[in-house]
Amino acid sequence: MPRKALYLAISILAFTGCASLDRDEPVPAEPTTETAPAPEPELSEATPVVEERSFRPEELYLLLTGEIAAQRGQYDITLANYVEAAHQSRDVGVIRRALLIAESLNSERAVRTLTDTWVEVAPYSEDARRAAAIQSLRDGDMEATLTELEQILNLGGDANFDSLAAMAPRMPPDQQQELLRLFREMQDRHPDNAEIRYSTALLQKLSGSPEDALDSLAPLLEREPEFQPALVLQGELLHEVGRIVEALKHLQTSSRRYPDNRQLGTLYARVLVSEDELRAAQDEFARLVERFPEEHGLRLSWALVATENGELDLARKQLQRLTNLPQYQSQANYYLGQIAEKQNNTDRAITLYEQVSEGSLYYPALTRAAELRAREGDLDSALAQIRSARETNPDDGANLWLAEINLFQALDLHGQAVEAASKALQAHPENQSLLYARSMSHESLGNIDQSLADLSSMVELQPDNPTALNALGYVLTVHTDRLSEARGYIEEALTMDPDNPAILDSMGWVLFRQGDNEGALNYLRRAYEIYPDPEIAAHYGEVLWTSGQRAQARVVWERAVDEAPDHELLLETLDRLGIDDL
């Protein structure tokens, strides 16, 4: 039997051999007002119970013929029969099962009809109201969604307001603001409800208003200082608005007060990592793993931080434990490969990388294994490995062509990289990554016109691609005198991605070439603070140097040389400026 038929048959066969369904909800009388109904009273000996009833013959006929139709794969007949049976019987059990079938067949009209019927039949049912809220959300009706959730709240149930607030990033801005307005109105109606106030703050955070979110949390935590979801959110917000010391103190105190709250401890550890407090972060992950030994993601984080701290034996021990878990095998082998590289065990590293068979690390592992083989003098074997993978996985052809191109580029074989990219583009003519890779190799070969042509093609294909706009502007800045044109592309990219350090660096460099040192420093300083990589350091240091801030330039360059002593642009900059005493 096909899987869908089996799925439907399982839900339908519950009817076979019985005269009536289990009625998990009594049918109440109609409410006497239009306001939200009060919760049903608990049953007692004095409470009359609605008697079970048998299905009428015509209802039973609809159900049984629906079952037969499902077994024959005639799902439209199955659905039609169940919708009609639900309409005639108004039985909650039938409605539930009909709704399950409608959902599995993606029949929006049937789902909407059945949901409305369920609410009519059982207006005091939390499940019915929840189904109605889901349907309203699908329709994009935020007000109706919150109305249904508020009904659940009035019935004494868990309305899951925070789940709705968490969906904000997937909503357009106007819908986010509408939802926020509705949350505030509901907060006014339920001023003492912690979940609503917490959800309002969460929505404000996700909508890009962290300061407002902190303001919303303050009265909640003053009234309920042990409301732990709010403590987690407060830690996130304090870090987001740059109150780092306060965030760390808050998270340390809260995670110690509530050691069984994994979210608090994990957030504390991650904030420590983001603030480069790696020793403290390692200790925190160790504490978390001891308390939550089955949370394997924590063990992976512990191993990665230990690797950064140079404790390779500890990291290897934790990663090897993860290789026994199928869902973590590929990740663990990849990072074990990195450790083997750090210890100059190339053969072991290649073996480990080749054991990465899936996931986001598959291509990096394949590329790294190939590059190690090539650097060991076996380029043919490395290429054969990539090409074999490409033949085996034709749907990933573009990515695997890119792996080959990246290999040539890593070995400074830019002529072969251009040739490979050109072949790849015959099969994938509009692939942005391939165009970009060929452009960079053309630039390395001094083929500036060809490099600009590829970047221009990228912009024509995707005029709202900030990476392409920035790359085109940067190449024009470095290799031509078309500085006004270059600046226009970079400014456009910066509008789309204002905090991207690469674009900030390009903006600073084009301003420097135009003679605006002060403006250049503003952009380069921001870029360097976000991401102090050697290329940005080379540019930032040069503008500081030519602006007379030579001591500061030396500080920037010394740090860069310590981290990347062989960086080509950095060394070229220092040599050109006659800096040889760092």
C-alpha positions as CSV (number, residue, x, y, z in Angstrom):
1,M,0.0,0.0,0.0
2,P,1.4,3.5,-0.8
3,R,2.6,5.5,2.2
4,K,-0.2,8.1,1.8
5,A,-2.9,5.4,1.6
6,L,-1.4,3.7,4.7
7,Y,-1.4,7.0,6.6
8,L,-5.1,7.7,5.7
9,A,-6.1,4.2,6.4
10,I,-4.6,4.2,9.9
11,S,-6.6,7.4,10.7
12,I,-9.8,5.9,9.2
13,L,-9.7,2.4,10.4
14,A,-10.4,3.6,13.9
15,F,-14.1,3.7,12.8
16,T,-14.2,0.0,11.7
17,G,-16.2,-2.3,13.9
18,C,-17.8,0.4,16.1
19,A,-21.2,2.0,16.1
20,S,-20.0,5.4,17.6
21,L,-16.9,7.3,18.1
22,D,-15.4,8.1,21.5
23,R,-16.8,11.5,22.2
24,D,-13.9,13.3,23.9
25,E,-15.9,16.5,24.3
26,P,-19.6,17.0,25.2
27,V,-21.5,19.3,22.9
28,P,-22.3,22.3,25.0
29,A,-25.3,24.6,24.8
30,E,-24.9,27.8,22.8
31,P,-23.3,30.6,24.9
32,T,-25.7,33.2,26.0
33,T,-23.4,36.2,25.3
34,E,-21.0,37.2,22.6
35,T,-18.2,37.5,25.0
36,A,-15.6,34.7,25.5
37,P,-17.3,31.8,27.2
38,A,-16.3,30.8,30.7
39,P,-14.5,27.5,31.1
40,E,-16.8,24.5,31.5
41,P,-17.4,23.3,35.0
42,E,-15.8,20.1,36.1
43,L,-18.0,17.0,35.9
44,S,-19.5,15.7,39.1
45,E,-22.2,13.3,40.1
46,A,-24.7,16.1,39.7
47,T,-23.5,17.1,36.3
48,P,-25.6,15.6,33.4
49,V,-23.5,13.9,30.8
50,V,-24.3,13.9,27.1
51,E,-25.1,10.3,26.2
52,E,-23.2,8.5,23.5
53,R,-25.2,8.0,20.4
54,S,-24.9,5.7,17.4
55,F,-24.2,7.1,14.0
56,R,-27.1,7.3,11.7
57,P,-26.9,4.9,8.7
58,E,-26.2,7.6,6.2
59,E,-23.3,8.9,8.4
60,L,-21.8,5.4,8.8
61,Y,-22.2,4.9,5.0
62,L,-20.2,8.1,4.4
63,L,-17.4,7.0,6.7
64,L,-17.1,3.4,5.4
65,T,-17.2,4.4,1.8
66,G,-14.5,7.0,2.6
67,E,-12.4,4.3,4.0
68,I,-12.8,2.1,0.9
69,A,-11.9,5.1,-1.3
70,A,-8.7,5.7,0.6
71,Q,-7.7,2.1,0.2
72,R,-8.2,2.5,-3.5
73,G,-6.2,5.8,-3.6
74,Q,-9.3,7.9,-4.3
75,Y,-8.4,10.5,-1.7
76,D,-10.6,13.3,-3.0
77,I,-13.7,11.0,-2.4
78,T,-12.3,10.2,1.1
79,L,-12.0,13.8,1.9
80,A,-15.5,14.7,0.5
81,N,-17.1,11.9,2.5
82,Y,-15.5,12.9,5.7
83,V,-16.3,16.5,5.4
84,E,-19.9,15.6,4.8
85,A,-20.0,13.2,7.7
86,A,-18.5,15.9,9.9
87,H,-21.2,18.3,8.8
88,Q,-24.1,15.9,9.3
89,S,-22.9,14.3,12.6
90,R,-21.3,17.3,14.2
91,D,-19.3,14.7,16.1
92,V,-16.0,16.0,17.5
93,G,-14.2,12.7,16.8
94,V,-15.3,12.8,13.1
95,I,-14.4,16.5,12.8
96,R,-10.9,15.8,14.2
97,R,-10.2,13.0,11.8
98,A,-11.7,14.8,8.9
99,L,-9.4,17.7,9.7
100,L,-6.4,15.4,9.8
101,I,-7.2,14.1,6.4
102,A,-7.8,17.6,5.0
103,E,-4.4,18.7,6.4
104,S,-2.6,15.7,4.9
105,L,-4.1,16.5,1.4
106,N,-3.4,20.3,1.8
107,S,-7.1,21.2,1.2
108,E,-7.3,24.7,2.5
109,R,-11.0,25.0,1.8
110,A,-11.8,21.8,3.7
111,V,-9.6,22.8,6.6
112,R,-11.3,26.1,6.9
113,T,-14.8,24.6,6.8
114,L,-13.9,21.9,9.3
115,T,-12.2,24.3,11.7
116,D,-15.3,26.6,11.7
117,T,-17.5,23.6,12.3
118,W,-15.4,22.5,15.2
119,V,-15.6,25.9,16.9
120,E,-19.3,25.9,16.4
121,V,-19.8,22.5,17.9
122,A,-17.3,22.9,20.8
123,P,-16.7,26.6,21.5
124,Y,-15.2,25.8,24.9
125,S,-12.6,23.4,23.4
126,E,-9.0,24.6,23.6
127,D,-8.1,22.3,20.7
128,A,-10.8,23.8,18.5
129,R,-9.7,27.4,19.3
130,R,-6.1,26.4,18.6
131,A,-7.1,25.0,15.2
132,A,-9.0,28.3,14.5
133,A,-5.9,30.3,15.5
134,I,-3.7,28.3,13.2
135,Q,-6.2,28.9,10.3
136,S,-6.4,32.6,11.0
137,L,-2.6,32.8,11.0
138,R,-2.5,31.1,7.6
139,D,-5.0,33.6,6.3
140,G,-2.7,36.4,7.6
141,D,-5.4,37.7,10.0
142,M,-3.4,38.6,13.0
143,E,-6.4,40.0,14.9
144,A,-8.4,36.9,14.5
145,T,-5.4,34.8,15.5
146,L,-4.9,36.7,18.7
147,T,-8.7,36.6,19.5
148,E,-8.6,32.8,19.3
149,L,-5.5,32.6,21.5
150,E,-7.1,34.9,24.0
151,Q,-10.1,32.6,24.1
152,I,-7.7,29.8,25.0
153,L,-6.3,32.0,27.8
154,N,-9.8,32.7,29.1
155,L,-10.5,29.0,29.1
156,G,-7.4,28.5,31.4
157,G,-5.2,27.0,28.8
158,D,-1.7,27.7,27.5
159,A,-2.1,30.1,24.6
160,N,1.5,29.9,23.4
161,F,1.7,33.6,22.7
162,D,5.5,33.4,22.5
163,S,5.3,30.9,19.6
164,L,3.3,33.5,17.6
165,A,5.8,36.3,18.6
166,A,8.7,34.1,17.5
167,M,7.3,34.0,13.9
168,A,7.9,37.8,13.6
169,P,11.1,37.5,11.5
170,R,9.1,35.7,8.8
171,M,6.5,38.5,8.6
172,P,6.6,41.7,6.5
173,P,7.3,44.8,8.6
174,D,3.7,46.1,8.4
175,Q,2.4,42.8,9.8
176,Q,5.0,42.9,12.6
177,Q,3.8,46.3,13.6
178,E,0.2,45.2,13.5
179,L,0.9,42.2,15.6
180,L,2.8,44.4,18.1
181,R,-0.2,46.7,18.3
182,L,-2.5,43.8,19.1
183,F,-0.1,42.4,21.7
184,R,0.0,45.8,23.4
185,E,-3.8,46.0,23.5
186,M,-4.0,42.5,24.9
187,Q,-1.4,43.4,27.5
188,D,-3.6,46.3,28.6
189,R,-6.5,43.8,29.0
190,H,-4.4,41.4,31.0
191,P,-1.8,43.5,32.8
192,D,-0.8,40.8,35.2
193,N,-0.3,38.0,32.6
194,A,3.5,37.3,32.5
195,E,3.3,35.3,29.2
196,I,1.7,38.2,27.3
197,R,4.2,40.7,28.6
198,Y,7.1,38.3,27.9
199,S,5.8,37.7,24.3
200,T,5.4,41.4,23.7
201,A,9.1,41.9,24.6
202,L,10.1,38.9,22.4
203,L,8.2,40.4,19.5
204,Q,9.9,43.8,20.1
205,K,13.3,42.1,20.1
206,L,12.6,40.2,16.9
207,S,11.2,43.3,15.2
208,G,14.4,45.2,15.9
209,S,13.5,47.2,19.0
210,P,15.7,45.7,21.8
211,E,15.6,48.8,24.0
212,D,11.8,48.8,23.9
213,A,11.9,45.1,24.7
214,L,14.0,45.7,27.8
215,D,11.5,48.3,28.9
216,S,8.7,45.8,28.5
217,L,10.5,43.2,30.6
218,A,11.4,45.5,33.5
219,P,8.0,45.5,35.2
220,L,7.6,41.7,34.6
221,L,10.9,40.9,36.3
222,E,10.1,43.3,39.1
223,R,6.9,41.5,39.8
224,E,8.1,38.0,38.9
225,P,11.9,37.9,39.3
226,E,12.0,34.1,38.9
227,F,10.2,34.0,35.5
228,Q,13.1,32.2,33.8
229,P,12.2,32.7,30.1
230,A,12.3,36.5,30.8
231,L,15.7,36.1,32.4
232,V,17.0,34.4,29.3
233,L,15.5,37.1,27.1
234,Q,17.0,39.9,29.3
235,G,20.4,38.4,28.9
236,E,20.1,38.3,25.1
237,L,18.8,41.9,25.0
238,L,21.5,43.3,27.3
239,H,24.2,41.8,25.0
240,E,22.4,43.0,21.9
241,V,22.3,46.6,23.0
242,G,26.0,46.5,24.0
243,R,25.7,46.4,27.8
244,I,28.3,43.6,27.8
245,V,29.4,43.7,31.5
246,E,25.8,43.8,32.7
247,A,24.9,41.0,30.4
248,L,27.7,38.8,31.6
249,K,27.0,39.5,35.2
250,H,23.3,38.9,34.8
251,L,23.8,35.6,32.9
252,Q,26.4,34.3,35.4
253,T,24.2,35.0,38.3
254,S,21.1,33.6,36.7
255,S,22.7,30.5,35.4
256,R,24.1,29.7,38.9
257,R,20.8,30.4,40.5
258,Y,19.0,28.1,38.1
259,P,21.6,25.5,37.2
260,D,19.0,23.2,35.5
261,N,18.0,25.9,33.0
262,R,20.1,24.9,30.0
263,Q,19.1,28.0,28.0
264,L,20.6,30.3,30.6
265,G,23.9,28.4,30.8
266,T,24.2,28.0,27.0
267,L,23.5,31.7,26.4
268,Y,26.1,32.6,29.0
269,A,28.7,30.4,27.3
270,R,28.0,31.8,23.9
271,V,28.2,35.4,25.0
272,L,31.5,34.5,26.6
273,V,32.7,33.2,23.2
274,S,31.4,36.2,21.4
275,E,33.4,38.4,23.8
276,D,36.5,36.3,23.2
277,E,36.4,35.0,26.8
278,L,37.3,31.6,25.6
279,R,38.8,30.2,28.8
280,A,35.7,31.1,30.8
281,A,33.5,29.8,27.9
282,Q,35.3,26.4,28.0
283,D,34.7,26.1,31.7
284,E,31.0,26.9,31.3
285,F,30.6,24.4,28.5
286,A,32.3,21.8,30.7
287,R,29.8,22.5,33.5
288,L,26.9,22.2,31.1
289,V,28.1,18.9,29.6
290,E,28.4,17.5,33.2
291,R,24.9,18.5,34.0
292,F,23.3,17.7,30.6
293,P,25.5,14.8,29.3
294,E,22.9,13.8,26.6
295,E,22.9,17.3,25.0
296,H,25.5,16.5,22.4
297,G,25.5,19.9,20.9
298,L,27.0,21.2,24.1
299,R,29.7,18.6,23.9
300,L,30.5,19.8,20.4
301,S,30.7,23.4,21.5
302,W,33.0,22.4,24.4
303,A,35.3,20.6,21.9
304,L,35.4,23.6,19.5
305,V,36.3,26.1,22.3
306,A,38.9,23.7,23.7
307,T,40.4,23.6,20.2
308,E,40.6,27.4,20.1
309,N,42.3,27.3,23.5
310,G,44.9,24.9,22.2
311,E,43.7,22.0,24.4
312,L,43.7,19.5,21.5
313,D,43.7,16.3,23.6
314,L,40.6,17.4,25.4
315,A,38.9,18.5,22.2
316,R,39.9,15.2,20.4
317,K,38.5,13.1,23.3
318,Q,35.1,14.9,23.1
319,L,34.9,14.8,19.4
320,Q,35.7,11.0,19.3
321,R,32.7,10.4,21.6
322,L,30.5,12.2,19.1
323,T,31.7,10.0,16.2
324,N,29.6,7.2,17.7
325,L,26.4,9.3,17.1
326,P,25.2,9.2,13.4
327,Q,23.8,12.8,13.5
328,Y,27.2,14.2,14.7
329,Q,29.6,11.9,12.8
330,S,30.3,14.2,9.9
331,Q,30.8,17.3,12.1
332,A,33.1,15.4,14.5
333,N,35.2,14.0,11.8
334,Y,35.6,17.4,10.2
335,Y,36.9,19.0,13.3
336,L,39.1,16.0,14.1
337,G,40.6,16.6,10.7
338,Q,41.3,20.2,11.7
339,I,43.1,19.0,14.8
340,A,45.1,16.5,12.8
341,E,46.2,19.4,10.5
342,K,47.2,21.5,13.5
343,Q,49.4,18.6,14.6
344,N,50.9,18.2,11.1
345,N,49.4,14.8,10.6
346,T,48.4,15.3,7.0
347,D,47.5,11.7,6.2
348,R,45.3,11.4,9.2
349,A,43.6,14.7,8.4
350,I,42.8,13.6,4.8
351,T,41.3,10.3,6.1
352,L,39.1,12.2,8.6
353,Y,38.0,14.8,6.0
354,E,37.0,12.0,3.6
355,Q,34.7,10.5,6.3
356,V,32.6,13.7,6.2
357,S,29.7,12.4,4.0
358,E,26.9,14.9,4.5
359,G,25.8,18.2,5.9
360,S,27.1,21.7,5.5
361,L,30.7,20.6,6.1
362,Y,30.8,18.1,3.2
363,Y,32.1,20.6,0.6
364,P,34.7,22.2,2.9
365,A,35.9,18.8,3.9
366,L,36.1,17.6,0.3
367,T,38.0,20.8,-0.7
368,R,40.3,20.6,2.3
369,A,41.1,16.9,1.6
370,A,41.8,17.7,-2.0
371,E,44.0,20.6,-1.2
372,L,46.1,18.6,1.3
373,R,46.5,15.8,-1.4
374,A,47.6,18.4,-3.9
375,R,50.1,20.1,-1.5
376,E,51.5,16.6,-0.9
377,G,52.3,16.5,-4.6
378,D,49.3,14.5,-5.8
379,L,47.2,17.1,-7.7
380,D,45.8,14.4,-10.1
381,S,44.4,12.4,-7.3
382,A,42.9,15.5,-5.7
383,L,41.2,16.5,-8.9
384,A,40.0,12.9,-9.5
385,Q,38.4,12.9,-6.1
386,I,36.4,16.1,-6.8
387,R,35.4,15.1,-10.4
388,S,34.3,11.7,-9.2
389,A,32.0,13.4,-6.6
390,R,30.7,15.6,-9.4
391,E,29.8,12.7,-11.5
392,T,28.1,10.9,-8.6
393,N,26.2,14.0,-7.5
394,P,25.1,15.9,-10.7
395,D,22.5,17.9,-8.8
396,D,25.4,19.5,-6.9
397,G,27.5,20.1,-10.1
398,A,27.9,23.9,-9.5
399,N,29.2,23.4,-6.0
400,L,31.6,20.7,-7.0
401,W,32.9,22.8,-9.9
402,L,33.5,25.5,-7.4
403,A,35.5,23.0,-5.2
404,E,37.7,22.4,-8.2
405,I,38.2,26.1,-8.9
406,N,38.9,26.8,-5.3
407,L,41.6,24.1,-5.3
408,F,43.3,25.7,-8.2
409,Q,43.1,29.1,-6.6
410,A,44.5,27.9,-3.3
411,L,47.5,26.6,-5.2
412,D,47.8,29.9,-7.2
413,L,47.0,28.1,-10.4
414,H,44.7,30.9,-11.6
415,G,45.0,30.0,-15.3
416,Q,43.6,26.6,-14.6
417,A,41.0,28.1,-12.3
418,V,39.8,30.3,-15.2
419,E,39.6,27.4,-17.5
420,A,37.6,25.3,-15.0
421,A,35.3,28.2,-14.3
422,S,34.7,28.7,-18.0
423,K,33.7,25.1,-18.4
424,A,31.5,25.2,-15.3
425,L,29.7,28.3,-16.6
426,Q,28.8,26.6,-19.8
427,A,26.6,24.3,-17.7
428,H,25.6,26.9,-15.2
429,P,25.8,30.2,-17.1
430,E,24.1,32.4,-14.4
431,N,25.7,31.0,-11.3
432,Q,26.9,33.9,-9.2
433,S,29.5,32.0,-7.3
434,L,31.2,30.7,-10.5
435,L,31.2,34.2,-12.1
436,Y,32.7,35.6,-8.9
437,A,35.4,32.9,-8.7
438,R,36.4,33.4,-12.3
439,S,36.5,37.2,-11.8
440,M,38.9,36.8,-8.9
441,S,41.2,34.6,-10.8
442,H,41.1,37.0,-13.8
443,E,42.1,39.8,-11.3
444,S,45.0,37.7,-10.0
445,L,46.2,37.2,-13.6
446,G,46.0,40.9,-14.3
447,N,43.1,40.4,-16.7
448,I,41.2,43.4,-15.2
449,D,38.8,43.9,-18.2
450,Q,37.7,40.2,-18.0
451,S,37.4,40.5,-14.2
452,L,35.2,43.6,-14.5
453,A,33.1,41.9,-17.2
454,D,32.3,38.9,-15.0
455,L,31.4,41.2,-12.1
456,S,29.2,43.4,-14.4
457,S,27.4,40.2,-15.5
458,M,26.7,39.4,-11.8
459,V,25.2,42.8,-11.2
460,E,23.1,42.6,-14.4
461,L,21.8,39.2,-13.3
462,Q,21.2,40.3,-9.7
463,P,21.2,44.1,-9.3
464,D,20.3,43.7,-5.7
465,N,23.3,41.5,-4.8
466,P,25.4,43.6,-2.4
467,T,28.4,41.2,-2.8
468,A,28.5,41.7,-6.5
469,L,28.1,45.4,-6.3
470,N,30.8,45.7,-3.7
471,A,33.2,43.5,-5.6
472,L,32.7,45.5,-8.8
473,G,33.2,48.7,-6.9
474,Y,36.3,47.4,-5.2
475,V,38.0,46.1,-8.4
476,L,37.3,49.5,-10.1
477,T,38.8,51.3,-7.0
478,V,42.0,49.2,-7.0
479,H,42.7,48.9,-10.7
480,T,41.2,51.9,-12.4
481,D,40.7,55.7,-12.0
482,R,36.9,55.3,-12.4
483,L,36.5,56.2,-8.7
484,S,33.1,58.0,-8.9
485,E,31.6,55.0,-10.6
486,A,33.3,52.6,-8.1
487,R,31.9,54.7,-5.2
488,G,28.4,54.5,-6.6
489,Y,28.4,50.7,-6.7
490,I,29.9,50.5,-3.1
491,E,27.4,53.0,-1.7
492,E,24.6,51.0,-3.2
493,A,25.9,47.8,-1.7
494,L,26.3,49.6,1.7
495,T,22.7,50.7,1.6
496,M,21.7,47.0,1.3
497,D,24.1,45.7,3.9
498,P,25.2,48.6,6.1
499,D,27.2,46.5,8.7
500,N,29.2,44.3,6.3
501,P,32.9,44.8,7.1
502,A,34.0,44.0,3.6
503,I,31.7,46.8,2.1
504,L,32.8,49.2,4.9
505,D,36.4,48.5,4.0
506,S,35.7,49.1,0.3
507,M,34.0,52.4,1.1
508,G,36.9,53.5,3.2
509,W,39.4,52.6,0.5
510,V,37.6,54.4,-2.3
511,L,37.3,57.5,-0.1
512,F,41.0,57.3,0.6
513,R,41.8,57.1,-3.1
514,Q,39.6,60.2,-3.6
515,G,41.6,62.1,-1.0
516,D,39.1,62.0,1.9
517,N,41.3,60.6,4.7
518,E,38.9,61.6,7.5
519,G,35.9,59.9,5.8
520,A,38.0,56.9,5.0
521,L,39.1,56.4,8.6
522,N,35.4,56.5,9.8
523,Y,34.5,53.5,7.6
524,L,37.8,51.6,8.0
525,R,37.6,51.9,11.8
526,R,34.1,50.5,11.8
527,A,35.2,47.7,9.5
528,Y,38.2,46.9,11.6
529,E,36.2,46.9,14.9
530,I,33.7,44.4,13.3
531,Y,36.3,42.1,11.6
532,P,40.0,42.9,12.1
533,D,41.2,40.7,9.2
534,P,44.7,41.3,7.6
535,E,43.3,43.0,4.5
536,I,41.2,45.5,6.5
537,A,44.2,46.0,8.8
538,A,46.4,46.8,5.8
539,H,44.0,49.5,4.6
540,Y,43.2,50.9,8.0
541,G,46.9,51.1,8.9
542,E,47.9,52.8,5.7
543,V,45.2,55.5,6.1
544,L,46.3,56.0,9.7
545,W,49.9,56.2,8.6
546,T,49.3,58.8,5.9
547,S,47.1,60.8,8.3
548,G,50.0,61.1,10.7
549,Q,48.6,58.6,13.3
550,R,51.7,56.4,12.9
551,A,51.8,54.9,16.4
552,Q,48.2,53.7,16.0
553,A,49.0,52.4,12.5
554,R,51.9,50.3,14.0
555,V,49.6,48.8,16.6
556,V,47.1,47.7,13.9
557,W,49.8,46.3,11.7
558,E,51.6,44.5,14.5
559,R,48.5,42.6,15.4
560,A,47.8,41.7,11.8
561,V,51.4,40.5,11.3
562,D,51.2,38.3,14.4
563,E,48.0,36.7,13.1
564,A,48.9,36.4,9.4
565,P,52.6,36.8,8.9
566,D,52.4,35.7,5.2
567,H,49.4,37.8,4.1
568,E,50.2,39.1,0.6
569,L,48.4,42.4,0.7
570,L,49.6,43.2,4.2
571,L,53.3,42.5,3.3
572,E,53.0,44.5,0.1
573,T,51.6,47.5,2.0
574,L,54.4,47.4,4.6
575,D,57.1,47.0,1.9
576,R,55.6,49.9,-0.2
577,L,55.6,52.2,2.9
578,G,59.0,51.1,4.0
579,I,57.9,49.6,7.3
580,D,60.4,46.9,8.2
581,D,60.7,47.1,11.9
582,L,57.5,45.6,13.2
